[in-house]
């Protein structure tokens, strides 16, 4: 319990400190600070989150907001500031509401004025978990405390630092935790499998082997807001074959950002997961070429047989998708007759984009982007490796055009230009 307090309590102050986010009212006192132009490029856009760097000439922490310009009218737009790391610029985020056709441009102004608070994306930190909601609708739960396996299952299957209890916009449970066929599977999690650390074979995936595990190690950020909610958590990849609780081989930071788009009425949600990994010691971690390992998803227990279908951006299915590469993979199944689709997207910024995939031809809904499937990888001290993915969850069956449009927002976003006002 003492260790838990040392990890969690100090970050409650950070929660409050980072809750600086707002919309702006139509105020006659508003002063134009900068003009912003957003070019849609070659893709249609629909409720698209966008961001732009804030120049050093602008004090990002003054009362600022965004208004969309339509001739002589000004409409307030929810906006939010993302604090930059030391030496880096802050970023301004807002949403391009509604549908905008390819080739069009939209005009906005960054203005000063009287703000009002609005927080559609809420993150509620409890002693065991972090609960994420969109308005009054729950989205998913992140477990920072160890979750014990079911009664009768080996204790080594205990796990922390993962996402589960993901709900569809219609309120159906669409992930599974501790499934009977693979007790180590979680809703969304990120372990490596066939690795070598200091000459020892370590498996961070198959917990029953009792050679490795991934565990929560603290929060960096927990933030609610009008444009996005966000948390950054630290994880440790631990070689448990070593004494005194094991030796840390790899440090990982999850950066999870949930956007205030869609929602229960529009029947879809969007959120991103980025994992940054680096060696924890002077020893490298060797990732052997292997058929699975990396960011993974386990769907609802009802999603199996004809009640679960899959389609990749390259037109592959459950029957022929394994070991192929794709920028997105859509999974669809029904719970109580209600179909939901989860589109999992791979970022073009990932080092091995488009990443190969582990896909089950039979059985339940398991999926894994596997960058080491075709080639081994050495993580060396001093290097940082980032893996970024987007989850787009919507009601109904797979819609290839909708999945492609959603990926364009992620992989090829609109161009945003900010010009200081004269």
TIFILO-979040 format. One record per residue (C-alpha): residue number from 0; residue in one letter; x, y negated, z. Coordinates in Angstrom, 2 decimals. Layout:
! residues N
+------+------+---------+---------+---------+
| resi | resn |      px |      py |      pz |
+------+------+---------+---------+---------+
|  NUM |    a |       X |       Y |       Z |
...
+------+------+---------+---------+---------+
END
This chain:
! residues 422
+------+------+---------+---------+---------+
| resi | resn |      px |      py |      pz |
+------+------+---------+---------+---------+
|    0 |    x |    0.00 |    0.00 |    0.00 |
|    1 |    x |    2.87 |   -2.40 |    0.72 |
|    2 |    x |    4.27 |   -1.88 |   -2.78 |
|    3 |    x |    0.84 |   -2.53 |   -4.29 |
|    4 |    x |    0.56 |   -5.87 |   -2.52 |
|    5 |    x |    4.01 |   -6.93 |   -3.69 |
|    6 |    x |    3.02 |   -6.28 |   -7.30 |
|    7 |    x |   -0.46 |   -7.73 |   -7.36 |
|    8 |    x |   -1.03 |  -10.49 |   -4.85 |
|    9 |    x |    1.55 |  -13.01 |   -6.16 |
|   10 |    x |   -0.08 |  -12.82 |   -9.57 |
|   11 |    x |   -3.43 |  -13.99 |   -8.28 |
|   12 |    x |   -1.90 |  -17.47 |   -8.16 |
|   13 |    x |   -0.86 |  -17.05 |  -11.80 |
|   14 |    x |   -4.45 |  -16.19 |  -12.70 |
|   15 |    x |   -5.56 |  -19.56 |  -11.38 |
|   16 |    x |   -2.63 |  -21.43 |  -12.87 |
|   17 |    x |   -3.27 |  -20.21 |  -16.39 |
|   18 |    x |   -7.02 |  -20.77 |  -16.43 |
|   19 |    x |   -6.57 |  -24.11 |  -18.24 |
|   20 |    x |   -8.83 |  -23.85 |  -21.28 |
|   21 |    x |  -11.78 |  -25.81 |  -22.56 |
|   22 |    x |  -14.07 |  -27.14 |  -25.25 |
|   23 |    x |  -14.60 |  -30.82 |  -25.94 |
|   24 |    x |  -17.85 |  -32.75 |  -25.97 |
|   25 |    x |  -18.78 |  -35.31 |  -28.60 |
|   26 |    x |  -17.30 |  -38.29 |  -26.85 |
|   27 |    x |  -17.01 |  -41.81 |  -28.18 |
|   28 |    x |  -13.81 |  -42.09 |  -26.14 |
|   29 |    x |  -12.10 |  -39.25 |  -28.04 |
|   30 |    x |   -8.81 |  -40.26 |  -29.62 |
|   31 |    x |   -7.53 |  -38.34 |  -32.65 |
|   32 |    x |   -4.14 |  -36.86 |  -31.79 |
|   33 |    x |   -3.60 |  -34.69 |  -34.90 |
|   34 |    x |   -5.36 |  -33.43 |  -38.01 |
|   35 |    x |   -5.58 |  -29.71 |  -38.70 |
|   36 |    x |   -6.26 |  -28.02 |  -42.04 |
|   37 |    x |   -7.02 |  -24.29 |  -42.33 |
|   38 |    x |   -6.59 |  -22.61 |  -45.73 |
|   39 |    x |   -8.45 |  -19.30 |  -46.06 |
|   40 |    x |   -6.07 |  -17.98 |  -48.71 |
|   41 |    x |   -7.23 |  -15.08 |  -50.89 |
|   42 |    x |   -9.58 |  -13.45 |  -48.36 |
|   43 |    x |  -13.05 |  -14.21 |  -47.03 |
|   44 |    x |  -13.03 |  -15.00 |  -43.30 |
|   45 |    x |  -15.63 |  -14.34 |  -40.64 |
|   46 |    x |  -15.38 |  -15.70 |  -37.10 |
|   47 |    x |  -11.59 |  -15.67 |  -37.36 |
|   48 |    x |   -9.27 |  -16.59 |  -34.45 |
|   49 |    x |   -6.45 |  -18.90 |  -35.59 |
|   50 |    x |   -3.55 |  -20.65 |  -33.91 |
|   51 |    x |   -0.92 |  -23.30 |  -34.63 |
|   52 |    x |    2.18 |  -24.56 |  -32.86 |
|   53 |    x |    1.80 |  -27.80 |  -30.92 |
|   54 |    x |    4.61 |  -30.24 |  -31.83 |
|   55 |    x |    6.81 |  -31.45 |  -29.00 |
|   56 |    x |    5.48 |  -34.99 |  -29.60 |
|   57 |    x |    2.13 |  -33.87 |  -28.15 |
|   58 |    x |    1.68 |  -33.25 |  -24.44 |
|   59 |    x |   -0.13 |  -29.90 |  -24.63 |
|   60 |    x |   -1.35 |  -30.13 |  -21.03 |
|   61 |    x |   -3.27 |  -33.37 |  -21.36 |
|   62 |    x |   -7.04 |  -33.09 |  -21.89 |
|   63 |    x |   -7.22 |  -31.92 |  -25.50 |
|   64 |    x |   -9.86 |  -30.24 |  -27.61 |
|   65 |    x |  -10.77 |  -29.46 |  -31.20 |
|   66 |    x |  -13.54 |  -30.89 |  -33.38 |
|   67 |    x |  -14.47 |  -29.69 |  -36.86 |
|   68 |    x |  -14.84 |  -32.49 |  -39.41 |
|   69 |    x |  -17.85 |  -32.57 |  -41.78 |
|   70 |    x |  -17.81 |  -35.93 |  -43.51 |
|   71 |    x |  -18.59 |  -38.45 |  -40.79 |
|   72 |    x |  -19.80 |  -35.85 |  -38.27 |
|   73 |    x |  -17.69 |  -34.12 |  -35.64 |
|   74 |    x |  -18.64 |  -30.78 |  -34.07 |
|   75 |    x |  -16.84 |  -29.56 |  -30.92 |
|   76 |    x |  -15.06 |  -26.21 |  -31.18 |
|   77 |    x |  -13.91 |  -24.07 |  -28.22 |
|   78 |    x |  -10.13 |  -24.23 |  -27.90 |
|   79 |    x |   -7.41 |  -22.86 |  -25.67 |
|   80 |    x |   -3.71 |  -23.51 |  -25.07 |
|   81 |    x |   -1.24 |  -20.63 |  -24.98 |
|   82 |    x |    1.84 |  -21.54 |  -22.96 |
|   83 |    x |    5.10 |  -20.96 |  -24.83 |
|   84 |    x |    8.04 |  -19.20 |  -23.29 |
|   85 |    x |   10.98 |  -21.29 |  -22.13 |
|   86 |    x |   12.29 |  -23.26 |  -25.10 |
|   87 |    x |    9.35 |  -22.27 |  -27.33 |
|   88 |    x |    6.41 |  -24.36 |  -28.47 |
|   89 |    x |    2.95 |  -24.04 |  -26.97 |
|   90 |    x |    0.16 |  -22.87 |  -29.29 |
|   91 |    x |   -3.35 |  -24.12 |  -29.87 |
|   92 |    x |   -6.04 |  -21.47 |  -30.48 |
|   93 |    x |   -9.59 |  -21.86 |  -31.80 |
|   94 |    x |  -12.19 |  -19.90 |  -33.81 |
|   95 |    x |  -13.25 |  -20.42 |  -37.43 |
|   96 |    x |  -16.93 |  -19.80 |  -36.74 |
|   97 |    x |  -19.19 |  -18.21 |  -39.34 |
|   98 |    x |  -18.24 |  -16.99 |  -42.81 |
|   99 |    x |  -15.77 |  -18.90 |  -44.98 |
|  100 |    x |  -15.10 |  -17.83 |  -48.55 |
|  101 |    x |  -11.64 |  -17.19 |  -49.97 |
|  102 |    x |   -9.92 |  -20.27 |  -51.37 |
|  103 |    x |  -11.77 |  -22.73 |  -49.16 |
|  104 |    x |  -10.24 |  -25.12 |  -46.64 |
|  105 |    x |  -11.71 |  -26.40 |  -43.38 |
|  106 |    x |  -10.76 |  -29.61 |  -41.59 |
|  107 |    x |  -10.39 |  -30.12 |  -37.84 |
|  108 |    x |   -9.08 |  -32.77 |  -35.47 |
|  109 |    x |   -7.19 |  -32.38 |  -32.22 |
|  110 |    x |   -8.62 |  -35.01 |  -29.91 |
|  111 |    x |   -8.45 |  -36.26 |  -26.36 |
|  112 |    x |  -11.55 |  -36.71 |  -24.26 |
|  113 |    x |  -13.76 |  -35.34 |  -21.52 |
|  114 |    x |  -13.62 |  -31.52 |  -21.38 |
|  115 |    x |  -16.00 |  -28.97 |  -19.93 |
|  116 |    x |  -15.10 |  -25.45 |  -18.82 |
|  117 |    x |  -16.31 |  -22.36 |  -20.69 |
|  118 |    x |  -15.04 |  -18.79 |  -20.21 |
|  119 |    x |  -16.80 |  -16.17 |  -22.37 |
|  120 |    x |  -13.91 |  -13.70 |  -21.97 |
|  121 |    x |  -13.52 |  -12.78 |  -18.31 |
|  122 |    x |  -10.86 |  -10.63 |  -16.66 |
|  123 |    x |  -11.70 |   -9.44 |  -13.16 |
|  124 |    x |   -8.75 |   -8.11 |  -11.17 |
|  125 |    x |   -9.65 |   -5.52 |   -8.52 |
|  126 |    x |   -7.34 |   -3.54 |   -6.21 |
|  127 |    x |   -7.26 |   -0.62 |   -8.66 |
|  128 |    x |   -8.13 |   -1.98 |  -12.09 |
|  129 |    x |   -8.58 |   -4.96 |  -14.38 |
|  130 |    x |  -12.09 |   -5.15 |  -15.83 |
|  131 |    x |  -12.58 |   -7.00 |  -19.12 |
|  132 |    x |  -15.94 |   -8.43 |  -20.19 |
|  133 |    x |  -17.39 |  -10.57 |  -23.00 |
|  134 |    x |  -19.95 |  -12.74 |  -21.26 |
|  135 |    x |  -21.98 |  -10.29 |  -19.17 |
|  136 |    x |  -21.06 |   -7.27 |  -21.34 |
|  137 |    x |  -18.26 |   -4.96 |  -20.14 |
|  138 |    x |  -15.62 |   -4.10 |  -22.79 |
|  139 |    x |  -13.05 |   -1.86 |  -21.12 |
|  140 |    x |  -11.00 |   -1.21 |  -17.99 |
|  141 |    x |   -7.22 |   -1.32 |  -17.60 |
|  142 |    x |   -5.93 |    0.86 |  -14.74 |
|  143 |    x |   -2.97 |   -0.61 |  -12.86 |
|  144 |    x |   -3.34 |    1.77 |   -9.91 |
|  145 |    x |   -2.61 |    5.48 |  -10.31 |
|  146 |    x |   -5.67 |    7.43 |  -11.42 |
|  147 |    x |   -5.80 |   10.94 |   -9.93 |
|  148 |    x |   -6.69 |   13.89 |  -12.18 |
|  149 |    x |   -9.93 |   15.85 |  -11.64 |
|  150 |    x |  -10.07 |   18.35 |   -8.80 |
|  151 |    x |   -8.21 |   21.53 |   -9.64 |
|  152 |    x |   -5.92 |   19.84 |  -12.19 |
|  153 |    x |   -2.19 |   19.62 |  -11.51 |
|  154 |    x |   -1.19 |   16.45 |   -9.65 |
|  155 |    x |    1.50 |   15.62 |  -12.22 |
|  156 |    x |   -1.29 |   14.41 |  -14.56 |
|  157 |    x |   -1.68 |   11.26 |  -12.43 |
|  158 |    x |   -1.32 |    8.14 |  -14.61 |
|  159 |    x |   -1.42 |    4.34 |  -14.49 |
|  160 |    x |   -0.97 |    1.57 |  -17.07 |
|  161 |    x |   -3.61 |    2.48 |  -19.64 |
|  162 |    x |   -7.03 |    1.46 |  -21.00 |
|  163 |    x |  -10.18 |    3.53 |  -20.61 |
|  164 |    x |  -13.97 |    3.17 |  -20.18 |
|  165 |    x |  -14.18 |    1.34 |  -23.51 |
|  166 |    x |  -17.81 |    0.52 |  -24.32 |
|  167 |    x |  -19.46 |   -0.10 |  -27.66 |
|  168 |    x |  -21.42 |   -3.37 |  -28.17 |
|  169 |    x |  -24.48 |   -1.22 |  -27.55 |
|  170 |    x |  -23.11 |   -0.09 |  -24.19 |
|  171 |    x |  -22.09 |    3.48 |  -25.10 |
|  172 |    x |  -18.89 |    5.00 |  -23.66 |
|  173 |    x |  -16.54 |    5.55 |  -26.63 |
|  174 |    x |  -13.33 |    6.76 |  -24.93 |
|  175 |    x |  -12.52 |    9.80 |  -22.82 |
|  176 |    x |  -10.14 |   10.15 |  -19.86 |
|  177 |    x |   -8.64 |   13.51 |  -18.74 |
|  178 |    x |  -10.36 |   15.53 |  -21.53 |
|  179 |    x |  -10.42 |   19.24 |  -20.74 |
|  180 |    x |   -8.42 |   20.20 |  -23.85 |
|  181 |    x |   -5.62 |   17.65 |  -23.12 |
|  182 |    x |   -5.60 |   16.35 |  -19.56 |
|  183 |    x |   -2.81 |   13.89 |  -20.40 |
|  184 |    x |   -4.93 |   12.06 |  -23.02 |
|  185 |    x |   -6.23 |    8.62 |  -22.06 |
|  186 |    x |   -8.52 |    6.12 |  -23.82 |
|  187 |    x |   -5.67 |    3.94 |  -25.15 |
|  188 |    x |   -2.10 |    4.62 |  -24.02 |
|  189 |    x |    1.50 |    4.50 |  -25.32 |
|  190 |    x |    4.01 |    7.25 |  -24.43 |
|  191 |    x |    6.89 |    8.76 |  -26.43 |
|  192 |    x |    7.17 |   12.53 |  -26.64 |
|  193 |    x |   10.36 |   14.27 |  -27.74 |
|  194 |    x |   13.17 |   12.06 |  -26.40 |
|  195 |    x |   16.72 |   12.35 |  -25.08 |
|  196 |    x |   17.95 |   10.19 |  -22.19 |
|  197 |    x |   21.51 |   10.60 |  -20.85 |
|  198 |    x |   21.66 |   14.06 |  -22.37 |
|  199 |    x |   18.37 |   15.21 |  -20.83 |
|  200 |    x |   15.23 |   16.17 |  -22.78 |
|  201 |    x |   12.50 |   13.87 |  -21.49 |
|  202 |    x |    8.80 |   13.96 |  -22.44 |
|  203 |    x |    6.79 |   10.91 |  -21.37 |
|  204 |    x |    3.65 |   12.25 |  -23.12 |
|  205 |    x |    3.03 |   15.79 |  -21.84 |
|  206 |    x |    2.74 |   15.08 |  -18.12 |
|  207 |    x |    2.30 |   18.76 |  -17.27 |
|  208 |    x |    5.96 |   19.38 |  -18.15 |
|  209 |    x |    6.96 |   17.13 |  -15.24 |
|  210 |    x |    9.87 |   15.55 |  -17.09 |
|  211 |    x |    8.66 |   12.01 |  -17.62 |
|  212 |    x |    5.80 |    9.57 |  -17.12 |
|  213 |    x |    4.79 |    5.98 |  -17.86 |
|  214 |    x |    3.66 |    3.87 |  -14.90 |
|  215 |    x |    2.43 |    0.36 |  -14.14 |
|  216 |    x |    5.05 |   -1.98 |  -12.65 |
|  217 |    x |    3.34 |   -5.37 |  -12.26 |
|  218 |    x |    1.40 |   -8.13 |  -13.99 |
|  219 |    x |    3.00 |  -11.09 |  -15.77 |
|  220 |    x |   -0.23 |  -12.84 |  -16.78 |
|  221 |    x |   -3.96 |  -12.50 |  -16.22 |
|  222 |    x |   -6.06 |  -15.17 |  -17.96 |
|  223 |    x |   -9.72 |  -15.75 |  -18.81 |
|  224 |    x |  -10.82 |  -18.29 |  -21.39 |
|  225 |    x |  -13.17 |  -19.59 |  -24.11 |
|  226 |    x |  -11.16 |  -18.36 |  -27.11 |
|  227 |    x |   -9.39 |  -15.36 |  -25.62 |
|  228 |    x |   -8.75 |  -13.49 |  -22.41 |
|  229 |    x |   -5.29 |  -12.05 |  -21.95 |
|  230 |    x |   -3.17 |   -9.94 |  -19.68 |
|  231 |    x |    0.49 |   -9.00 |  -19.79 |
|  232 |    x |    1.53 |   -5.99 |  -17.76 |
|  233 |    x |    4.87 |   -4.30 |  -17.13 |
|  234 |    x |    5.30 |   -0.53 |  -17.52 |
|  235 |    x |    8.20 |    1.80 |  -16.78 |
|  236 |    x |    9.11 |    4.94 |  -18.73 |
|  237 |    x |   10.51 |    7.12 |  -15.94 |
|  238 |    x |   12.75 |   10.18 |  -16.18 |
|  239 |    x |   11.22 |   12.12 |  -13.26 |
|  240 |    x |   13.85 |   14.88 |  -13.40 |
|  241 |    x |   16.14 |   12.59 |  -11.40 |
|  242 |    x |   16.06 |   12.25 |   -7.59 |
|  243 |    x |   14.36 |    9.60 |   -5.47 |
|  244 |    x |   11.33 |    9.16 |   -7.70 |
|  245 |    x |   13.19 |    9.24 |  -11.01 |
|  246 |    x |   15.27 |    6.92 |  -13.17 |
|  247 |    x |   13.77 |    4.24 |  -15.42 |
|  248 |    x |   14.79 |    4.76 |  -19.06 |
|  249 |    x |   12.65 |    2.13 |  -20.79 |
|  250 |    x |   10.88 |   -1.07 |  -19.78 |
|  251 |    x |    7.69 |   -1.97 |  -21.59 |
|  252 |    x |    5.46 |   -5.06 |  -21.64 |
|  253 |    x |    1.88 |   -4.84 |  -22.82 |
|  254 |    x |    0.34 |   -8.06 |  -24.16 |
|  255 |    x |   -3.42 |   -7.53 |  -24.55 |
|  256 |    x |   -5.54 |  -10.34 |  -26.01 |
|  257 |    x |   -9.35 |  -10.12 |  -26.23 |
|  258 |    x |  -11.04 |  -12.66 |  -28.54 |
|  259 |    x |  -14.29 |  -14.51 |  -27.98 |
|  260 |    x |  -15.80 |  -13.41 |  -31.28 |
|  261 |    x |  -18.70 |  -11.08 |  -31.98 |
|  262 |    x |  -20.21 |   -9.95 |  -28.71 |
|  263 |    x |  -23.27 |   -7.96 |  -27.79 |
|  264 |    x |  -25.65 |   -9.87 |  -30.10 |
|  265 |    x |  -23.38 |   -9.75 |  -33.15 |
|  266 |    x |  -22.55 |   -6.14 |  -32.28 |
|  267 |    x |  -18.76 |   -6.16 |  -32.57 |
|  268 |    x |  -15.60 |   -6.87 |  -30.53 |
|  269 |    x |  -11.97 |   -7.65 |  -31.42 |
|  270 |    x |   -8.85 |   -7.27 |  -29.30 |
|  271 |    x |   -5.09 |   -6.87 |  -29.80 |
|  272 |    x |   -2.46 |   -4.73 |  -28.11 |
|  273 |    x |    1.24 |   -5.53 |  -28.43 |
|  274 |    x |    3.92 |   -3.38 |  -26.78 |
|  275 |    x |    7.49 |   -4.71 |  -26.39 |
|  276 |    x |   10.06 |   -2.12 |  -25.31 |
|  277 |    x |   13.73 |   -2.30 |  -24.28 |
|  278 |    x |   16.22 |   -0.01 |  -22.58 |
|  279 |    x |   16.26 |   -0.28 |  -18.80 |
|  280 |    x |   19.93 |    0.74 |  -18.39 |
|  281 |    x |   23.17 |    0.80 |  -20.37 |
|  282 |    x |   22.07 |    4.18 |  -21.75 |
|  283 |    x |   20.17 |    4.40 |  -25.07 |
|  284 |    x |   16.92 |    6.33 |  -25.52 |
|  285 |    x |   16.90 |    8.67 |  -28.50 |
|  286 |    x |   13.49 |    9.33 |  -30.05 |
|  287 |    x |   13.62 |   12.55 |  -32.03 |
|  288 |    x |   11.64 |   12.88 |  -35.24 |
|  289 |    x |    8.34 |   14.37 |  -34.08 |
|  290 |    x |    4.75 |   14.76 |  -35.22 |
|  291 |    x |    3.28 |   12.54 |  -32.47 |
|  292 |    x |    4.28 |    9.84 |  -30.01 |
|  293 |    x |    3.46 |    6.13 |  -29.74 |
|  294 |    x |    0.22 |    4.14 |  -29.43 |
|  295 |    x |   -2.71 |    6.56 |  -29.17 |
|  296 |    x |   -6.51 |    6.60 |  -28.92 |
|  297 |    x |   -8.86 |    9.27 |  -27.58 |
|  298 |    x |  -12.50 |    8.78 |  -28.57 |
|  299 |    x |  -15.76 |    9.77 |  -26.91 |
|  300 |    x |  -16.23 |   13.41 |  -25.93 |
|  301 |    x |  -19.30 |   13.53 |  -28.19 |
|  302 |    x |  -17.17 |   12.62 |  -31.23 |
|  303 |    x |  -16.37 |   16.01 |  -32.74 |
|  304 |    x |  -17.31 |   18.17 |  -35.71 |
|  305 |    x |  -19.75 |   16.47 |  -38.08 |
|  306 |    x |  -20.40 |   13.84 |  -35.42 |
|  307 |    x |  -16.95 |   12.32 |  -35.99 |
|  308 |    x |  -15.63 |   10.95 |  -39.28 |
|  309 |    x |  -12.42 |    9.13 |  -40.16 |
|  310 |    x |  -11.24 |    7.00 |  -43.07 |
|  311 |    x |   -7.89 |    5.27 |  -43.66 |
|  312 |    x |   -7.11 |    2.19 |  -45.73 |
|  313 |    x |   -5.67 |    4.56 |  -48.33 |
|  314 |    x |   -8.86 |    6.62 |  -48.57 |
|  315 |    x |   -7.67 |    9.58 |  -46.48 |
|  316 |    x |   -9.96 |   11.55 |  -44.14 |
|  317 |    x |   -9.63 |   14.05 |  -41.29 |
|  318 |    x |   -8.91 |   16.75 |  -43.87 |
|  319 |    x |   -5.88 |   15.08 |  -45.50 |
|  320 |    x |   -4.87 |   12.06 |  -43.40 |
|  321 |    x |   -2.26 |   13.62 |  -41.11 |
|  322 |    x |    1.34 |   12.40 |  -41.77 |
|  323 |    x |    0.14 |    9.75 |  -44.25 |
|  324 |    x |    0.65 |    6.01 |  -43.75 |
|  325 |    x |   -2.07 |    3.35 |  -43.55 |
|  326 |    x |   -2.52 |   -0.25 |  -42.45 |
|  327 |    x |   -5.82 |    0.69 |  -40.79 |
|  328 |    x |   -7.68 |    3.80 |  -39.71 |
|  329 |    x |  -11.44 |    3.75 |  -38.96 |
|  330 |    x |  -13.04 |    6.22 |  -36.56 |
|  331 |    x |  -16.80 |    6.65 |  -36.31 |
|  332 |    x |  -19.04 |    8.82 |  -34.16 |
|  333 |    x |  -22.40 |    8.87 |  -32.42 |
|  334 |    x |  -23.36 |    8.87 |  -28.75 |
|  335 |    x |  -27.06 |    9.53 |  -28.12 |
|  336 |    x |  -27.67 |    9.02 |  -31.83 |
|  337 |    x |  -26.02 |    5.56 |  -31.89 |
|  338 |    x |  -23.05 |    5.32 |  -34.28 |
|  339 |    x |  -20.03 |    3.17 |  -33.44 |
|  340 |    x |  -16.86 |    2.54 |  -35.44 |
|  341 |    x |  -13.41 |    1.77 |  -34.04 |
|  342 |    x |  -10.98 |    0.38 |  -36.62 |
|  343 |    x |   -7.36 |    0.57 |  -35.41 |
|  344 |    x |   -4.98 |   -1.67 |  -37.37 |
|  345 |    x |   -1.19 |   -1.65 |  -37.69 |
|  346 |    x |    0.62 |   -4.98 |  -37.93 |
|  347 |    x |    2.85 |   -5.70 |  -40.96 |
|  348 |    x |    5.35 |   -7.09 |  -38.45 |
|  349 |    x |    5.96 |   -3.61 |  -37.02 |
|  350 |    x |    9.40 |   -2.33 |  -37.99 |
|  351 |    x |    8.07 |    0.79 |  -39.74 |
|  352 |    x |    4.87 |   -0.63 |  -41.22 |
|  353 |    x |    2.70 |    0.96 |  -42.43 |
|  354 |    x |    3.22 |    3.55 |  -39.72 |
|  355 |    x |    2.50 |    7.24 |  -40.28 |
|  356 |    x |   -0.35 |    8.79 |  -38.32 |
|  357 |    x |   -1.17 |   11.87 |  -36.27 |
|  358 |    x |   -4.71 |   12.91 |  -37.25 |
|  359 |    x |   -6.58 |   16.01 |  -36.13 |
|  360 |    x |   -8.28 |   17.88 |  -38.96 |
|  361 |    x |  -10.43 |   19.69 |  -36.38 |
|  362 |    x |  -11.45 |   19.13 |  -32.77 |
|  363 |    x |  -12.22 |   15.82 |  -31.10 |
|  364 |    x |  -11.41 |   12.20 |  -31.82 |
|  365 |    x |   -7.69 |   11.85 |  -31.26 |
|  366 |    x |   -5.47 |    9.42 |  -33.20 |
|  367 |    x |   -1.88 |    8.28 |  -32.96 |
|  368 |    x |    0.22 |    5.75 |  -34.90 |
|  369 |    x |    3.54 |    7.62 |  -34.93 |
|  370 |    x |    6.55 |    5.58 |  -36.16 |
|  371 |    x |    8.95 |    8.48 |  -35.42 |
|  372 |    x |    6.95 |   11.04 |  -37.40 |
|  373 |    x |    9.20 |   10.87 |  -40.48 |
|  374 |    x |   12.46 |    9.63 |  -39.00 |
|  375 |    x |   14.24 |    9.64 |  -35.61 |
|  376 |    x |   14.95 |    6.35 |  -33.83 |
|  377 |    x |   17.59 |    5.19 |  -31.35 |
|  378 |    x |   16.60 |    2.45 |  -28.91 |
|  379 |    x |   19.87 |    0.81 |  -27.90 |
|  380 |    x |   20.61 |   -1.44 |  -24.90 |
|  381 |    x |   20.07 |   -5.11 |  -25.72 |
|  382 |    x |   17.48 |   -4.40 |  -28.44 |
|  383 |    x |   13.78 |   -5.23 |  -28.26 |
|  384 |    x |   11.19 |   -3.31 |  -30.26 |
|  385 |    x |    7.66 |   -4.65 |  -30.69 |
|  386 |    x |    4.61 |   -2.66 |  -31.82 |
|  387 |    x |    1.37 |   -4.56 |  -32.47 |
|  388 |    x |   -2.14 |   -3.26 |  -33.18 |
|  389 |    x |   -5.68 |   -4.61 |  -33.42 |
|  390 |    x |   -8.89 |   -2.88 |  -32.36 |
|  391 |    x |  -12.08 |   -3.87 |  -34.20 |
|  392 |    x |  -15.15 |   -2.17 |  -32.69 |
|  393 |    x |  -18.55 |   -2.49 |  -34.38 |
|  394 |    x |  -21.93 |   -0.77 |  -34.35 |
|  395 |    x |  -22.80 |    1.48 |  -37.27 |
|  396 |    x |  -20.84 |    3.81 |  -39.51 |
|  397 |    x |  -17.57 |    3.09 |  -41.33 |
|  398 |    x |  -17.68 |    0.20 |  -43.79 |
|  399 |    x |  -14.48 |    0.14 |  -45.86 |
|  400 |    x |  -14.94 |   -3.44 |  -47.06 |
|  401 |    x |  -15.60 |   -4.67 |  -43.53 |
|  402 |    x |  -12.50 |   -2.86 |  -42.23 |
|  403 |    x |  -10.35 |   -4.37 |  -44.98 |
|  404 |    x |  -11.65 |   -7.89 |  -44.32 |
|  405 |    x |  -10.94 |   -7.45 |  -40.60 |
|  406 |    x |   -7.38 |   -6.30 |  -41.35 |
|  407 |    x |   -6.77 |   -9.35 |  -43.56 |
|  408 |    x |   -7.59 |  -11.57 |  -40.57 |
|  409 |    x |   -4.98 |   -9.61 |  -38.59 |
|  410 |    x |   -2.26 |   -8.88 |  -41.14 |
|  411 |    x |   -2.70 |  -11.85 |  -43.48 |
|  412 |    x |   -4.33 |  -14.63 |  -41.42 |
|  413 |    x |   -5.37 |  -18.07 |  -42.71 |
|  414 |    x |   -2.67 |  -20.74 |  -43.00 |
|  415 |    x |   -3.00 |  -23.48 |  -40.39 |
|  416 |    x |   -1.28 |  -26.86 |  -40.80 |
|  417 |    x |   -1.15 |  -29.56 |  -38.13 |
|  418 |    x |   -0.24 |  -33.16 |  -38.94 |
|  419 |    x |    0.27 |  -35.84 |  -36.29 |
|  420 |    x |   -2.25 |  -38.66 |  -36.48 |
|  421 |    x |   -0.86 |  -42.02 |  -37.60 |
+------+------+---------+---------+---------+
END
